[in-house]
Amino acid sequence: MKGTHIIILLLALSAFGMGNLSAQNNQDKSLTRLKLDIKRMNLHGLAFRIQIGAFSKPPATDLEAFFNVDAVETYDMGDGLIRYVSPYNFGDIKTAELQKKEMVIRGTQDAFIVPFYEGNRISYSEAIKLLKSAYK
């Protein structure tokens, strides 16, 4: 549970700034009292994927071979970068973390988890807000 609180605290600091820290702490305490672990919570439409790369031009080689994976999907946020993700949607952060570790073992050292809601990329703070609001 302690690790979860640290992650939530870091997300709160980056998303809301220092001014809303006490409100964030109150929400975290509420979730703790309910014995809810954000990392294991699911919400319909919310998925976590593993981003394994972002480039302005596609790699010159086969993507699967380049990233040492079985399959790769892309998404574009309109900023000139093509982002590459594993094709699997995970319902909770904990399961996505396990897959991320596997990607790192395969050689993608910069792999990280990205949240999507109803097929659109969202921020971590938005994902946490969605999870918290679903369990109030």
N, CA, C and O of each residue as an XYZ file, in Angstrom:
544
protein
N       0.819     -1.189      0.000
C       0.000      0.000      0.000
C       0.864      1.254      0.000
O       0.509      2.247     -0.636
N       1.990      1.223      0.703
C       2.851      2.394      0.810
C       3.348      2.839     -0.557
O       3.373      4.037     -0.842
N       3.746      1.890     -1.413
C       4.201      2.215     -2.756
C       3.103      2.876     -3.579
O       3.369      3.782     -4.368
N       1.866      2.417     -3.389
C       0.737      3.001     -4.092
C       0.571      4.458     -3.718
O       0.335      5.310     -4.574
N       0.697      4.736     -2.424
C       0.556      6.117     -1.969
C       1.644      7.012     -2.537
O       1.383      8.173     -2.853
N       2.841      6.500     -2.671
C       3.930      7.290     -3.244
C       3.636      7.611     -4.690
O       3.823      8.749     -5.122
N       3.176      6.625     -5.450
C       2.842      6.848     -6.859
C       1.722      7.873     -6.972
O       1.805      8.799     -7.778
N       0.684      7.712     -6.173
C      -0.435      8.643     -6.219
C       0.026     10.047     -5.834
O      -0.392     11.031     -6.444
N       0.884     10.135     -4.825
C       1.399     11.429     -4.394
C       2.190     12.084     -5.524
O       2.006     13.271     -5.792
N       3.060     11.336     -6.185
C       3.834     11.895     -7.299
C       2.921     12.340     -8.434
O       3.136     13.392     -9.036
N       1.909     11.541     -8.723
C       0.953     11.921     -9.763
C       0.188     13.171     -9.368
O      -0.063     14.045    -10.198
N      -0.178     13.250     -8.107
C      -0.911     14.421     -7.627
C      -0.058     15.674     -7.728
O      -0.537     16.728     -8.147
N       1.198     15.560     -7.346
C       2.083     16.718     -7.415
C       2.241     17.206     -8.841
O       2.221     18.411     -9.093
N       2.398     16.287     -9.770
C       2.582     16.701    -11.161
C       1.281     17.173    -11.783
O       1.293     18.081    -12.614
N       0.167     16.583    -11.405
C      -1.099     16.920    -12.044
C      -1.782     18.138    -11.444
O      -2.370     18.940    -12.170
N      -1.711     18.281    -10.148
C      -2.478     19.315     -9.479
C      -1.624     20.419     -8.870
O      -2.140     21.477     -8.511
N      -0.352     20.184     -8.755
C       0.513     21.158     -8.108
C       0.429     21.037     -6.602
O      -0.389     20.284     -6.073
N       1.272     21.773     -5.919
C       1.351     21.690     -4.459
C       0.085     22.188     -3.781
O      -0.223     21.722     -2.684
N      -0.658     23.100     -4.368
C      -1.823     23.694     -3.731
C      -2.914     22.703     -3.400
O      -3.636     22.899     -2.422
N      -3.061     21.663     -4.163
C      -4.132     20.691     -3.954
C      -3.658     19.441     -3.230
O      -4.358     18.429     -3.227
N      -2.498     19.493     -2.624
C      -1.933     18.320     -1.969
C      -2.809     17.816     -0.833
O      -2.985     16.606     -0.694
N      -3.365     18.709     -0.012
C      -4.182     18.238      1.110
C      -5.464     17.579      0.616
O      -5.907     16.591      1.201
N      -6.066     18.103     -0.444
C      -7.262     17.462     -1.011
C      -6.910     16.080     -1.542
O      -7.680     15.136     -1.370
N      -5.754     15.952     -2.186
C      -5.305     14.658     -2.701
C      -5.079     13.688     -1.548
O      -5.477     12.525     -1.628
N      -4.444     14.156     -0.479
C      -4.212     13.291      0.686
C      -5.522     12.808      1.273
O      -5.618     11.652      1.685
N      -6.530     13.658      1.321
C      -7.836     13.251      1.840
C      -8.462     12.174      0.968
O      -9.054     11.228      1.487
N      -8.341     12.303     -0.360
C      -8.861     11.274     -1.255
C      -8.119      9.957     -1.052
O      -8.730      8.889     -1.032
N      -6.801     10.038     -0.902
C      -6.008      8.826     -0.696
C      -6.405      8.134      0.603
O      -6.499      6.907      0.649
N      -6.636      8.910      1.653
C      -7.052      8.332      2.934
C      -8.405      7.647      2.802
O      -8.633      6.592      3.394
N      -9.303      8.251      2.022
C     -10.622      7.646      1.801
C     -10.487      6.303      1.105
O     -11.137      5.331      1.490
N      -9.644      6.247      0.080
C      -9.441      4.983     -0.632
C      -8.814      3.940      0.284
O      -9.175      2.765      0.221
N      -7.885      4.354      1.132
C      -7.249      3.427      2.063
C      -8.280      2.871      3.038
O      -8.280      1.673      3.320
N      -9.158      3.728      3.557
C     -10.202      3.257      4.471
C     -11.108      2.238      3.798
O     -11.579      1.298      4.439
N     -11.351      2.427      2.501
C     -12.183      1.480      1.751
C     -11.403      0.243      1.323
O     -11.964     -0.671      0.718
N     -10.108      0.213      1.636
C      -9.214     -0.887      1.286
C      -9.143     -1.088     -0.230
O      -9.146     -2.219     -0.716
N      -9.079      0.018     -0.967
C      -8.964     -0.033     -2.423
C      -7.540      0.279     -2.831
O      -6.924      1.213     -2.318
N      -7.033     -0.491     -3.736
C      -5.683     -0.308     -4.256
C      -5.816      0.179     -5.699
O      -6.208     -0.580     -6.585
N      -5.486      1.447     -5.925
C      -5.613      2.058     -7.257
C      -4.962      1.189     -8.330
O      -5.491      1.070     -9.436
N      -3.825      0.587     -8.015
C      -3.095     -0.179     -9.016
C      -3.849     -1.428     -9.471
O      -3.557     -1.969    -10.538
N      -4.800     -1.884     -8.688
C      -5.540     -3.100     -9.034
C      -6.979     -2.814     -9.457
O      -7.737     -3.741     -9.743
N      -7.355     -1.547     -9.499
C      -8.731     -1.186     -9.819
C      -8.968     -1.199    -11.326
O      -8.083     -0.850    -12.107
N     -10.171     -1.604    -11.723
C     -10.586     -1.640    -13.125
C     -11.751     -0.693    -13.343
O     -12.529     -0.420    -12.429
N     -11.860     -0.203    -14.553
C     -12.983      0.644    -14.935
C     -13.266      0.385    -16.412
O     -12.355      0.423    -17.239
N     -14.515      0.126    -16.737
C     -14.880     -0.131    -18.137
C     -14.442      1.049    -19.007
O     -14.737      2.202    -18.693
N     -13.746      0.754    -20.085
C     -13.282      1.787    -21.002
C     -11.879      2.286    -20.721
O     -11.274      2.941    -21.569
N     -11.348      1.984    -19.535
C      -9.996      2.410    -19.174
C      -9.039      1.239    -19.368
O      -9.259      0.145    -18.849
N      -7.980      1.488    -20.121
C      -6.989      0.441    -20.387
C      -5.594      1.030    -20.265
O      -5.380      2.224    -20.473
N      -4.661      0.170    -19.926
C      -3.257      0.563    -19.820
C      -2.471     -0.241    -20.839
O      -2.637     -1.455    -20.957
N      -1.612      0.456    -21.573
C      -0.801     -0.189    -22.607
C       0.658      0.152    -22.350
O       0.973      1.049    -21.568
N       1.545     -0.577    -23.021
C       2.971     -0.352    -22.854
C       3.505      0.352    -24.092
O       3.479     -0.191    -25.196
N       3.989      1.571    -23.887
C       4.611      2.292    -24.999
C       6.075      1.874    -25.070
O       6.792      1.882    -24.070
N       6.501      1.508    -26.278
C       7.859      0.989    -26.444
C       8.729      1.863    -27.329
O       9.911      1.576    -27.522
N       8.152      2.930    -27.869
C       8.961      3.827    -28.682
C       8.147      4.975    -29.234
O       6.918      4.916    -29.280
N       8.848      6.031    -29.657
C       8.224      7.185    -30.311
C       9.265      7.785    -31.248
O      10.368      8.135    -30.827
N       8.902      7.899    -32.522
C       9.831      8.407    -33.524
C       9.101      9.328    -34.487
O       7.895      9.192    -34.694
N       9.833     10.263    -35.075
C       9.237     11.132    -36.088
C       9.122     10.401    -37.428
O       8.255     10.726    -38.239
N       9.985      9.423    -37.659
C       9.925      8.590    -38.871
C       9.962      7.128    -38.440
O      10.663      6.780    -37.489
N       9.217      6.274    -39.126
C       9.224      4.852    -38.757
C      10.620      4.247    -38.910
O      11.370      4.642    -39.802
N      10.971      3.301    -38.056
C      12.250      2.600    -38.215
C      12.313      1.932    -39.585
O      11.292      1.505    -40.125
N      13.501      1.849    -40.131
C      13.688      1.300    -41.481
C      13.497     -0.209    -41.532
O      13.401     -0.773    -42.622
N      13.440     -0.862    -40.408
C      13.332     -2.318    -40.354
C      11.930     -2.732    -39.904
O      11.109     -1.887    -39.547
N      11.669     -4.015    -39.924
C      10.415     -4.586    -39.444
C      10.213     -4.199    -37.981
O      11.108     -4.399    -37.160
N       9.035     -3.641    -37.645
C       8.781     -3.142    -36.286
C       8.916     -4.228    -35.226
O       9.509     -4.005    -34.170
N       8.361     -5.406    -35.515
C       8.421     -6.489    -34.527
C       9.868     -6.879    -34.236
O      10.231     -7.116    -33.085
N      10.689     -6.943    -35.279
C      12.105     -7.273    -35.095
C      12.837     -6.133    -34.394
O      13.682     -6.362    -33.529
N      12.505     -4.906    -34.778
C      13.149     -3.733    -34.192
C      12.928     -3.676    -32.682
O      13.855     -3.399    -31.921
N      11.678     -3.945    -32.250
C      11.342     -3.877    -30.824
C      11.436     -5.233    -30.123
O      11.231     -5.307    -28.912
N      11.740     -6.303    -30.857
C      11.841     -7.643    -30.296
C      10.538     -8.075    -29.612
O      10.546     -8.568    -28.484
N       9.419     -7.880    -30.321
C       8.095     -8.256    -29.821
C       7.325     -8.969    -30.927
O       7.738     -8.977    -32.086
N       6.194     -9.568    -30.545
C       5.369    -10.302    -31.509
C       4.498     -9.386    -32.360
O       4.227     -9.686    -33.522
N       4.060     -8.273    -31.783
C       3.177     -7.355    -32.503
C       3.357     -5.940    -31.963
O       3.705     -5.744    -30.799
N       3.116     -4.961    -32.827
C       3.247     -3.552    -32.468
C       2.079     -2.791    -33.078
O       1.679     -3.062    -34.210
N       1.537     -1.846    -32.334
C       0.520     -0.939    -32.856
C       1.030      0.487    -32.703
O       1.950      0.745    -31.926
N       0.430      1.407    -33.445
C       0.848      2.806    -33.376
C      -0.332      3.688    -32.987
O      -1.493      3.313    -33.150
N      -0.006      4.859    -32.472
C      -1.009      5.906    -32.303
C      -0.315      7.242    -32.487
O       0.897      7.365    -32.309
N      -1.108      8.235    -32.846
C      -0.585      9.561    -33.176
C      -1.333     10.589    -32.340
O      -2.562     10.564    -32.270
N      -0.596     11.491    -31.709
C      -1.216     12.545    -30.908
C      -1.141     13.893    -31.623
O      -1.409     14.931    -31.018
N      -0.779     13.881    -32.906
C      -0.765     15.096    -33.683
C       0.425     16.013    -33.444
O       0.397     17.186    -33.818
N       1.465     15.481    -32.825
C       2.643     16.310    -32.539
C       3.850     15.938    -33.393
O       4.970     16.363    -33.112
N       3.619     15.145    -34.432
C       4.698     14.764    -35.335
C       5.422     13.490    -34.956
O       6.310     13.052    -35.688
N       5.069     12.878    -33.826
C       5.697     11.626    -33.405
C       4.740     10.460    -33.617
O       3.537     10.570    -33.378
N       5.288      9.366    -34.062
C       4.534      8.118    -34.157
C       4.901      7.330    -32.905
O       6.073      7.041    -32.663
N       3.902      6.990    -32.125
C       4.145      6.249    -30.887
C       3.828      4.776    -31.118
O       2.839      4.429    -31.763
N       4.684      3.922    -30.581
C       4.551      2.476    -30.756
C       4.215      1.847    -29.410
O       4.879      2.097    -28.405
N       3.167      1.026    -29.415
C       2.712      0.374    -28.192
C       2.494     -1.106    -28.442
O       2.285     -1.545    -29.573
N       2.549     -1.864    -27.352
C       2.167     -3.269    -27.463
C       0.668     -3.300    -27.738
O      -0.048     -2.393    -27.314
N       0.183     -4.308    -28.430
C      -1.227     -4.333    -28.822
C      -2.183     -4.752    -27.709
O      -3.391     -4.823    -27.934
N      -1.674     -5.025    -26.535
C      -2.498     -5.559    -25.461
C      -3.002     -4.456    -24.543
O      -2.254     -3.555    -24.163
N      -4.271     -4.540    -24.197
C      -4.894     -3.621    -23.253
C      -4.995     -4.316    -21.904
O      -5.533     -5.419    -21.803
N      -4.475     -3.668    -20.872
C      -4.540     -4.229    -19.528
C      -5.537     -3.420    -18.712
O      -5.555     -2.192    -18.785
N      -6.354     -4.099    -17.947
C      -7.411     -3.442    -17.186
C      -6.953     -2.756    -15.928
O      -7.677     -1.925    -15.380
N      -5.766     -3.084    -15.455
C      -5.277     -2.451    -14.237
C      -3.774     -2.175    -14.353
O      -3.069     -2.802    -15.143
N      -3.319     -1.242    -13.562
C      -1.918     -0.807    -13.620
C      -0.975     -1.934    -13.214
O       0.093     -2.090    -13.806
N      -1.351     -2.709    -12.226
C      -0.484     -3.777    -11.718
C      -0.141     -4.783    -12.824
O       1.020     -5.165    -12.978
N      -1.138     -5.206    -13.584
C      -0.900     -6.151    -14.669
C      -0.048     -5.501    -15.761
O       0.835     -6.143    -16.329
N      -0.315     -4.229    -16.049
C       0.486     -3.510    -17.042
C       1.950     -3.413    -16.589
O       2.859     -3.496    -17.415
N       2.176     -3.241    -15.292
C       3.556     -3.185    -14.777
C       4.300     -4.488    -15.042
O       5.488     -4.472    -15.364
N       3.610     -5.608    -14.908
C       4.239     -6.902    -15.184
C       4.646     -7.001    -16.650
O       5.734     -7.482    -16.967
N       3.762     -6.541    -17.549
C       4.078     -6.570    -18.970
C       5.222     -5.613    -19.294
O       6.077     -5.922    -20.124
N       5.237     -4.462    -18.645
C       6.314     -3.496    -18.862
C       7.656     -4.125    -18.482
O       8.645     -3.959    -19.197
N       7.691     -4.836    -17.376
C       8.929     -5.513    -16.960
C       9.386     -6.506    -18.027
O      10.580     -6.625    -18.305
N       8.432     -7.211    -18.616
C       8.754     -8.161    -19.686
C       9.360     -7.429    -20.885
O      10.322     -7.914    -21.480
N       8.819     -6.288    -21.238
C       9.348     -5.508    -22.364
C      10.771     -5.033    -22.074
O      11.613     -5.017    -22.972
N      11.039     -4.652    -20.848
C      12.384     -4.217    -20.468
C      13.360     -5.390    -20.581
O      14.480     -5.230    -21.066
N      12.923     -6.568    -20.129
C      13.758     -7.765    -20.243
C      14.076     -8.058    -21.711
O      15.178     -8.502    -22.033
N      13.115     -7.811    -22.593
C      13.316     -8.043    -24.027
C      14.204     -6.988    -24.682
O      14.547     -7.116    -25.857
N      14.576     -5.959    -23.943
C      15.499     -4.972    -24.486
C      14.950     -3.578    -24.698
O      15.688     -2.689    -25.121
N      13.676     -3.362    -24.415
C      13.098     -2.029    -24.568
C      13.190     -1.306    -23.227
O      12.221     -1.246    -22.471
N      14.364     -0.762    -22.950
C      14.640     -0.144    -21.649
C      13.752      1.054    -21.344
O      13.491      1.349    -20.178
N      13.285      1.746    -22.380
C      12.488      2.952    -22.179
C      10.985      2.690    -22.160
O      10.204      3.639    -22.225
N      10.563      1.445    -22.074
C       9.137      1.117    -22.067
C       8.466      1.753    -20.854
O       9.042      1.809    -19.767
N       7.240      2.230    -21.058
C       6.484      2.774    -19.939
C       4.985      2.598    -20.196
O       4.565      2.338    -21.323
N       4.201      2.741    -19.157
C       2.764      2.496    -19.202
C       2.049      3.779    -19.614
O       2.344      4.863    -19.113
N       1.094      3.628    -20.547
C       0.270      4.759    -20.962
C      -1.206      4.381    -20.822
O      -1.609      3.296    -21.242
N      -2.015      5.269    -20.234
C      -3.444      4.986    -20.081
C      -4.254      5.462    -21.296
O      -3.940      6.475    -21.920
N      -5.295      4.704    -21.603
C      -6.236      5.059    -22.658
C      -7.639      4.956    -22.065
O      -7.923      4.064    -21.265
N      -8.496      5.866    -22.461
C      -9.895      5.778    -22.054
C     -10.759      5.856    -23.303
O     -10.693      6.818    -24.067
N     -11.561      4.831    -23.491
C     -12.423      4.698    -24.660
C     -11.628      4.903    -25.949
O     -12.085      5.570    -26.877
N     -10.425      4.314    -25.989
C      -9.593      4.327    -27.174
C      -8.718      5.558    -27.358
O      -7.939      5.615    -28.310
N      -8.824      6.535    -26.478
C      -8.032      7.763    -26.588
C      -6.985      7.836    -25.477
O      -7.262      7.500    -24.326
N      -5.796      8.273    -25.833
C      -4.706      8.422    -24.863
C      -5.071      9.533    -23.891
O      -5.460     10.625    -24.304
N      -4.942      9.250    -22.597
C      -5.191     10.247    -21.561
C      -3.975     10.315    -20.647
O      -3.064      9.493    -20.753
N      -3.964     11.291    -19.754
C      -2.856     11.434    -18.810
C      -3.073     10.498    -17.618
O      -4.169      9.982    -17.403
N      -1.993     10.292    -16.847
C      -2.115      9.489    -15.629
C      -3.075     10.141    -14.656
O      -3.879      9.458    -14.022
N      -3.001     11.454    -14.532
C      -3.885     12.134    -13.575
C      -5.349     11.931    -13.965
O      -6.198     11.764    -13.089
N      -5.657     11.941    -15.258
C      -7.025     11.678    -15.701
C      -7.431     10.244    -15.381
O      -8.562     10.005    -14.959
N      -6.537      9.298    -15.573
C      -6.833      7.893    -15.272
C      -7.108      7.706    -13.784
O      -8.048      7.009    -13.402
N      -6.283      8.330    -12.950
C      -6.475      8.220    -11.500
C      -7.806      8.854    -11.090
O      -8.525      8.300    -10.259
N      -8.135     10.004    -11.664
C      -9.420     10.655    -11.359
C     -10.580      9.748    -11.738
O     -11.542      9.613    -10.982
N     -10.490      9.122    -12.919
C     -11.551      8.210    -13.357
C     -11.714      7.045    -12.385
O     -12.833      6.689    -12.014
N     -10.600      6.459    -11.977
C     -10.660      5.327    -11.041
C     -11.240      5.762     -9.702
O     -12.094      5.080     -9.136
N     -10.781      6.880     -9.208
C     -11.280      7.359     -7.903
C     -12.762      7.683     -7.958
O     -13.505      7.344     -7.037
N     -13.204      8.338     -9.034
C     -14.622      8.708     -9.121
C     -15.496      7.472     -9.255
O     -16.642      7.485     -8.806
N     -14.992      6.412     -9.855
C     -15.786      5.193    -10.006
C     -15.977      4.464     -8.685
O     -16.907      3.669     -8.548
N     -15.109      4.723     -7.709
C     -15.173      3.991     -6.436
C     -15.523      4.881     -5.253
O     -15.223      4.527     -4.113
N     -16.150      6.027     -5.495
C     -16.560      6.908     -4.393
C     -17.747      6.364     -3.690
O     -18.231      6.972     -2.736
